[in-house]
Amino acid sequence: MTEPEQPIARAIAALAASHPLGEGLTTAAFEQLMRGEATSVQAAALLTGLRVKGETAEEIAGAVHALRGAMLRVPIPPDWKVIDTCGTGGGAVSTFNVSTAAALVAVAAGAPVAKHGNRSFTSKCGSADIAEALGLPVQLEPRAAAQVLEADGMVFLFAPLYHPAMRFVAPVRRELAIPTVMNLIGPLANPAGVRRQVIGVADPARGPLLAHALCRLGAEHALVVHAQVGMDEIAPAGPTSVWEVVDREVHPWTLDPGDYGLEEDHLEGLAGGDPAHNAERIRRLLAEPRRDRVGRATVLLNAGAGLYVAGLASSLREGVERSATALDEGRAARTLERLAEHARLSTSA
């Protein structure tokens, strides 16, 4: 293949002229990137060119196709209604790993969760860091991960293990030191093939882009959320913008926490710290939820969203109610204890 024929070269030329790439060319260019066939200069030009032009839903979907094609997959039956709860990171309000706490509550209420994440990049504690601090395994190979998911209802999937092709672009991302399309496509490439998920975005302009990309990628039911106070999760203070994806359509709406009786003003109570601090905060919250009003409200809103997209609740309101029952009756605390105990037993076996 001569240089002008390379997909990444054609993509860079199009971006230099401010032309959109379309889904097909983006997929081909990122496939070349994921195979390690692009130079660092080409990789930087592609990522920066997309950022400067502004990514489209078609381009995001195309890049996700390439990332999914290169990833290791967790072998689970296609009819499992597994969900994921995650965010793109970079929110203005630092929290104690709300999405992980919400995932534990959702599991306690009956939703299987494949939590896909990484170590910290923009905060003190990433989802892999908090999973380890809670005693959960994070280095499971695909078959072992499937077994844990089936047995326990929740598994953590460590992104670098399942996306080995990302090593080809990691040095460029570090040197660029700016958000790129790579920050957007990771949450859309869960190795368990989830088609139901809650995704938080720090930048509200990215919300509709991700939602329309999810439509193109065949999502069954998803919520893309942005709290207007600056969180990439549903917040208990102020409105949260929601882009709901169902039946290959995007339905935007606004969530008011007061409508669910969960409005709280003191968001400083959500502040996170290092992994040990956040793990202890989550354990206390699950054990005594009524003593942590703002934490409880935030986790219930996000866990309720998870149950809603999982099909275990007909509305977000019902999802919040079911989550409250699971949390307040101690089922979420027992779920964490069971998961950690199973991890200890498997390690010592």
N, C-alpha and C positions, 0 to 999 in steps of 0.2 A: 504494500500500500504506500503510495507516494505521499509526501507530506501534505499537499493540498487536499488529498482525498480523505485524510484522517478526520473522523467526526469531530474531534476536539478542535482541530484547526478550523474547520468550517464553522463550528459554534463560536469560536473566538472572533472570527471575521464578521459574523452576523452581529455579535454583541458590540463590536467596534463601530458598527453602523447603526447601533441602537435598534436592531431588529429583534423581534421575539424569536425564540428557537423552536417553539412547538414541542410537543411531547416526544415525538419520535427522535428528533435530533438530540434532544437533551438526554434521552435514555442512552443513545449510542455514544455520546461524548462521555457520560459518566460511567458507562461500562468500560470504556478505554481507561478512564481514571482508576476504576476499581481493579483492573487487571495489572496496574502498575506500568502501563504503557505510555503515560504522559510524563513529560518533564515537570520539574517543580515550577518552572516559569509558566508552562501551559496551565498547570493546575491553578496557580495564583491568578492568571488572567481570566480563566473560566469563572472562578468563584467571585472575583472582584467585579468582573463584567456583569454578572447576574445581579450582584448587589447594587451596583451603580444604576443599571437600567431599571431594576425592580423586578423581582421574580413574579411570574404568573403562576396560576394554579396548574396550568399544563406543564410548565417547566418543573414545578415541585413534584408533580406526579411522575414525570419522566425520570427525575433523579431518584425517586423512591423505587421505581421499577428496577433500576440498576442496582441499588443497594440491596433490595430484596433478593435479586437474582444472585448476588454474591454472598449472602449470609448463610450461616448454618441454621437449620430449621429444627424446631422441637416437634417430634412426631406425635401429634395428638389428632384424634378424630375430628373431621371437619364440622361435625354437628355440635361440638362442645361450644357453649356460649361463654367463652372465656373473655374477660375484660382486662383492660390496662388503665391505670390512672397515672398520668405523668404531666410534666410541663416542659416548656422549652427553656425555662430558667431565665435568669436576668431580671426578675421582678424587683420593683423598688422597695417592696416590703419583704424583709427577710423573715422566714418562718421556721418552725421546728420540724420540717419534713411532713407537712400536712398530708400530702398525697399518700405517703406510706401508712400513716395512721388511718386515713380513710380507707385504704385498701384492706387493712386488718379488720375494720368494722364491716366492710362489705363482705368479706369472707365469712365472718361470723353470722351474717344475715343470709348466707347461701350462695353468694356469687363466687365462681372460680376466678382467680386473679393470677395473671402472668405479669409480674412487675418487671418492666424492662428499664434498665438505667445504668448509670455510670458513677464514678467517683466525682467529687466536687470539682467544678470549674469556676463557678461564679459565686459560690457561697462557702461557708465553713464546713458544710456537711452534705454530701451528695447522697442519692438513694442507695448506692452500694455501701457507702460508709455507715449509714444508719442501719441497713439490714445486718451488716456484720456486728454492729454494736448491740443489736437486739438478739444476737445469737442465731441468725438465719444464715444458711449457706449461700454463697454468692458465686462459687466457681463450679457449678454443675454442668457437666456435658449434656448434650441434647437428650439422650435416652434417659439419663438419670433425672433430668429436669422434668420430663414427661411423667415419670413414675412418682416424683414428689408432688406434682400438680394433681395427679389422680388420687393419691393417698391423702394429701393434706388440704387440697383446695387452693393452695397458693404456692408460687415458686418465684424466686428472683432470678432474672436472666441478666447476667453481666455483659453489657454491650461489647466491650473489647473482645470477649471470648467468642461471641456470635457474629461479629462483624470484622473478621481479620483483614478484609480489604481496606478498612479505614486506615490501616497503618500507612498506606501509600499517600494519604492526604494529610495525616496528622501533623507532620513537620511544617507544612505550608500553612495550616490553620494556626499553629502556634506563632509563626512569624508574622502572619497578617494581623493577628490579635484584634480582629473585628468579627462581629456576627456575620455568618454567611448562610447560604442555603443549607449547609451541613447541619446547622443548629435546628433547622425545621424538619429535615427528613428523618432524623433519628427516631423521634416519637411515632412516626408513621411506618416504621419497619420493625415491628415486634416479631422476634423469631418464632413465637408460637402462632403467628398468623392471625392475631386477633382482628376481628371486624367490628368490635364494639369497644369503645373507649371514651374516656374523658381526657381532653388535652387542654392544658392551660397555656396561654400565651401572654408574654409580658408586654408585647406591642400590639395594641388593638387593631392596627392596620393589617397585621398578619392573620387575624381571626378569620375573615371571610376567605382569604387565600387558602389557608389550611382546610377549611370546611369544603371548599369547592374541589380541592385536591383529593380529599377523602371521598367525595362523590365519584370522581374519576377512578379511584382505586377500589371501588366496590364496597365501601363500608356499609354495614347493615344498620347500625345506629350509633351515633357519636355526638358528643357535645364538645364544642370548642368554646372555652370560656376565658374571659378577661375581666377581673374586678377593677372598677374604675379608680379605686384607691391605689392601684399599682401592683396588684398581686396577679400571678399567673395561676390562680385558683379561684374558686368561688369564695367570696369574702362575706363575713357577717356584718360589714359596715358599708353602706352605700350600695348603689346598683352594680350588678355584674352583667356584662354583655355576653349573650349566649348565641352561638350559631349552631343550630341543631341540624344534624344530617340524618335523614331517614328517607328511604325510597328514592335514593339518588337525587334528592332535592335538599336545598339549604333553607332553613326557616330561622331567621333572626328574631330574637326576643330579649327582653330585659328581665332579670331576676331581682326581686326586692326581698332581702332577707326578712324584713318585717312581715311579709305575707306568710312566713313559716314560723313566726314567733321566735326567731333566732337572731334578732338584730342586737349587735353589741358595738360599742363605740371605742373601746380601749384596745386597739390593735397592737399596741406595744406589748400586750400580753402574749402575742404570738411569736415574739422574737426567739430566734434559735441561737444555738451556740455550736460547740464542737460535737462530734458523734456521741460521746459519753453523756453530755448534757441533754441532747435531744432524745436519746434512748430513754433516759430516766424520766424525762417529761412525758413521753408517750406511755411508758409503763404506769405512771401516776394517773394520767388522763384515763386510761383504760380501766384502772382499778377504782378510781374515785371520780367519775366524770362530772358529778354535780359540784365538785370543788374547783372546777376549771371552766367557768362559764364561756369565755371567749374561745378556748380550745375546743370545748364540746360543740359549740355552735358551728364553728368552722369545719370540724371533722364531719358532723352530721350532714351539712349541706353537700359536702363533696362525696361522702359515702352514699348519700341518697341519690346523687347523680349517677354513681356507679351502678346501683341497683336498677335505676331507670333504664340505662342503656343495656343492661344485662337482660332486660325483659322480665325481671322479678318484681317490678312495680309498674303500674299503669301510668303513673305520673311522678314527677319529682316530689310532690308532696307525700305520696305514699312511700316513695323511697326513703325520704327523711324519717317518716314515722317508723318504718321497719328498722332503719338504722338506729334510731333512738332506743327501740326495744332491745336490740342486740347489744348496744353499748351499756345501757342502764341496768340490764339484767346480768351483766358480767360476762356475757358470751364472748365479747371481743377480747377481754383480758385472758379468758381461758383459751381462746384461739391462739394468742401469742405464746402462752405457756406451752401449749401442745406442739406448735411449730418448732419452738426452741428445743423442747425435749426430744422430739424426733431427730432434729439436727445433731444433738449431742449423742444420741444412741447410734446414729449412722456413722458418726466420726469415730466412736470407740469400737465399733464392730470390726 
